Amino acid sequence: MAEERRDQRGARDEREGAQEVGEPWGRSARPEEAEAWEVLVATARRTVADGLVVGTSGNVSVRVDDTVLVTPSGVPYDRLTPEDLTGVDLDGRQVLGTLVPTSELPMHLAVYRATDAGAVVHTHAVHATAVSTLVPELPLIHYMSAALGGPVRVAPYATYGTEELAENMLQALTDRTACLLQNHGTMAYGTTLDQAYDRTAQLEWMSRLWLTASSVPGLSPTLLSQGQLAEVAERLRGYGQRG
């Protein structure tokens, strides 16, 4: 569901007695928050460049101590500047910035409260969203499902921006680092924005792979077994460079 499309900055400036652009709600941004905001904006723009979102759909957040920096609602990512830094505490109270946080804030906060996530990426990726309308979980088409904790579940549909959707998402994320949102999109988290984004991209790729293989007339794709996936999960523990 695309978020509100109105230009919040224009509306904000038109309000009588409106705050100046970038004037914080309660305090100024710390250096580490300003640095994290730069990475967040770059990640948000990457979701557009890579075709994972259209317009202002989707959202990105990163946790800095007890503050969650999050993309604002309805503002095109290519227009975000350092002065647009938007942050809330873990209870959702705005502590930084003047722009209204994403309408999907309940989902982001639910992830941070329930996991050790350092960053969250939500998209409306086409292939992953298509899969969410067809099956209760993404079939084991590729061993990289193990990198997301196992078969990727589909959270039952609920209206965007609601606590119901956040609860459905958390159930689907049990022992997982990514899930699909029925008729909606993807949700993935990681310790860093890069990791959360990579998991999102991997989920979209696997969704596209399954849809492609399933579209061949008269044939069905070979799927992996739970045993094969468990073996991959063990091998992945030692994957990458040491030290």
C-alpha positions in Angstrom: 0.0 0.0 0.0 1.6 3.2 -1.0 1.9 5.8 1.7 0.4 9.2 1.7 1.5 11.2 -1.4 1.1 14.7 -0.1 4.1 16.9 0.1 4.5 17.2 3.8 7.2 19.8 3.7 4.9 22.2 1.7 2.0 21.5 4.1 4.3 21.9 7.1 5.5 25.3 5.9 2.0 26.5 5.2 0.8 25.9 8.8 0.8 29.0 10.9 3.6 28.9 13.4 5.2 25.9 11.8 8.6 24.9 12.9 11.6 25.6 10.7 12.8 22.8 8.4 14.9 20.4 10.4 14.1 21.9 13.8 14.1 19.0 16.2 11.1 18.0 18.4 13.2 17.6 21.5 16.9 17.6 20.8 19.5 17.9 18.1 20.8 14.8 16.3 24.0 13.3 17.6 26.9 12.7 15.2 26.2 9.0 15.1 22.6 9.6 14.3 23.4 12.0 11.5 25.8 9.4 10.0 23.2 6.7 10.3 20.7 8.9 8.6 23.0 9.3 5.5 23.2 5.5 5.2 19.5 5.2 5.7 18.7 7.6 2.9 21.2 5.9 0.6 19.5 2.5 1.3 16.1 4.0 0.7 17.2 5.4 -2.6 18.7 2.0 -3.5 15.3 0.3 -3.1 14.0 2.6 -5.8 17.0 2.2 -8.1 16.8 -1.6 -7.8 13.0 -1.7 -8.5 12.0 -2.9 -5.1 9.6 0.0 -4.5 7.8 2.5 -6.6 7.4 6.2 -5.6 7.1 6.5 -1.8 6.0 2.9 -1.1 8.1 0.9 1.3 10.2 2.3 4.2 13.5 1.9 5.9 14.7 2.3 9.5 17.8 1.9 11.6 18.3 1.8 15.3 20.9 4.0 17.1 20.8 3.1 20.8 17.2 3.7 21.9 16.3 5.9 18.9 14.9 4.6 15.7 15.6 6.7 12.6 12.9 6.1 9.9 11.9 7.4 6.5 9.1 9.9 6.7 5.7 9.4 5.2 5.0 10.4 1.6 8.3 12.1 0.9 10.2 10.9 -2.3 13.6 9.5 -1.2 15.5 11.6 -3.7 14.3 14.7 -1.9 15.5 13.7 1.6 18.2 15.8 3.0 20.2 15.8 6.3 17.7 18.3 7.7 14.9 15.8 7.2 16.2 13.4 9.8 13.3 11.8 11.5 13.5 9.7 14.7 11.3 8.2 17.3 11.9 6.3 20.6 10.9 2.7 21.0 7.5 3.7 22.2 6.9 5.6 18.9 7.2 9.1 20.4 8.9 11.5 17.9 12.2 12.8 19.3 13.9 14.1 16.2 12.7 16.0 13.1 9.4 17.5 12.0 8.3 15.2 9.3 5.7 12.6 10.1 7.3 9.1 10.3 6.2 6.4 8.0 2.7 5.0 8.4 4.3 1.5 8.8 6.0 2.6 12.1 4.2 -0.1 14.1 5.8 -2.8 12.1 9.3 -1.4 12.5 8.9 -0.9 16.2 7.5 -4.4 16.7 10.7 -5.8 15.1 13.0 -3.8 17.3 11.1 -4.7 20.5 11.0 -8.4 19.7 14.5 -9.0 18.1 18.1 -7.8 18.2 17.6 -6.0 14.8 19.7 -3.0 14.0 17.9 -2.1 10.8 14.6 -2.9 9.0 13.7 -2.7 5.3 10.1 -3.0 4.0 9.4 -3.0 0.3 6.6 -3.7 -2.2 8.9 -5.8 -4.4 6.9 -7.2 -7.4 7.8 -10.9 -7.4 7.8 -11.3 -3.7 4.4 -9.6 -3.4 3.1 -11.9 -6.2 4.3 -14.9 -4.2 2.5 -13.6 -1.1 -0.8 -13.9 -3.0 -0.3 -17.5 -4.0 1.1 -19.6 -1.2 1.4 -19.6 2.7 5.2 -19.7 2.4 7.8 -19.4 -0.3 8.6 -23.0 -1.4 12.1 -24.2 -0.9 13.3 -23.4 -4.4 16.9 -22.4 -3.3 19.2 -23.1 -0.5 19.6 -19.5 0.4 16.3 -19.8 2.2 18.6 -21.0 5.0 20.2 -17.6 5.2 16.8 -16.2 6.2 16.3 -18.8 8.9 14.3 -21.3 6.9 11.2 -21.3 4.7 9.9 -17.7 4.3 6.4 -17.5 5.7 3.5 -15.2 4.5 1.9 -13.1 7.2 -1.9 -12.9 6.8 -3.2 -9.7 5.3 -4.1 -6.8 7.5 -4.6 -3.1 6.7 -1.3 -1.2 6.4 -0.1 0.8 9.4 -2.1 -1.2 11.9 -1.1 -3.1 15.0 -2.8 -6.2 13.5 -0.4 -6.2 10.6 2.5 -5.8 13.0 1.3 -8.8 15.0 0.8 -10.9 11.9 4.3 -10.0 10.8 5.9 -10.9 14.1 4.3 -14.4 14.0 5.6 -14.9 10.4 9.1 -13.7 11.6 9.4 -16.3 14.4 12.9 -17.8 14.0 13.3 -15.9 10.7 14.9 -12.7 9.5 12.4 -12.0 6.7 8.8 -12.7 5.8 6.3 -11.9 3.1 3.2 -9.7 3.8 0.1 -11.1 2.0 -1.0 -8.8 -0.9 1.5 -6.2 0.4 5.3 -6.8 0.2 8.3 -7.9 2.2 9.8 -7.3 5.6 13.4 -8.1 6.5 15.8 -7.1 9.3 19.5 -7.4 10.1 22.2 -6.1 12.3 23.0 -3.4 9.7 21.2 -1.7 6.9 23.4 -3.5 4.4 22.4 -6.9 5.8 18.7 -6.0 6.0 18.8 -4.8 2.4 20.7 -7.9 1.2 18.1 -10.2 2.8 15.3 -8.2 1.1 17.1 -8.5 -2.3 17.6 -12.2 -1.7 14.0 -12.8 -0.9 12.9 -11.0 -4.1 15.4 -13.0 -6.2 14.1 -16.3 -4.7 10.5 -15.3 -5.3 11.3 -14.5 -8.9 13.1 -17.8 -9.3 10.1 -19.8 -8.0 7.6 -17.9 -10.2 9.8 -18.4 -13.2 10.3 -22.2 -12.6 6.6 -22.6 -11.8 5.5 -21.0 -15.0 6.9 -23.7 -17.3 3.9 -25.7 -18.7 3.8 -29.3 -17.7 6.6 -29.1 -15.3 7.0 -28.5 -11.5 10.2 -27.2 -10.0 12.2 -29.5 -7.8 12.2 -28.3 -4.2 14.7 -28.9 -1.4 14.0 -31.0 1.6 14.1 -29.7 5.2 17.2 -32.0 5.7 19.0 -30.4 2.8 18.2 -26.9 4.1 19.5 -27.8 7.6 22.8 -29.0 6.0 23.1 -25.7 4.2 22.3 -23.7 7.4 25.2 -25.5 9.1 27.6 -24.7 6.3 26.5 -21.1 6.2 27.7 -20.6 9.8 31.3 -20.8 8.5 30.7 -18.8 5.3 32.7 -15.7 4.5 36.1 -14.3 5.5 37.5 -15.1 9.0 38.6 -12.4 11.3 
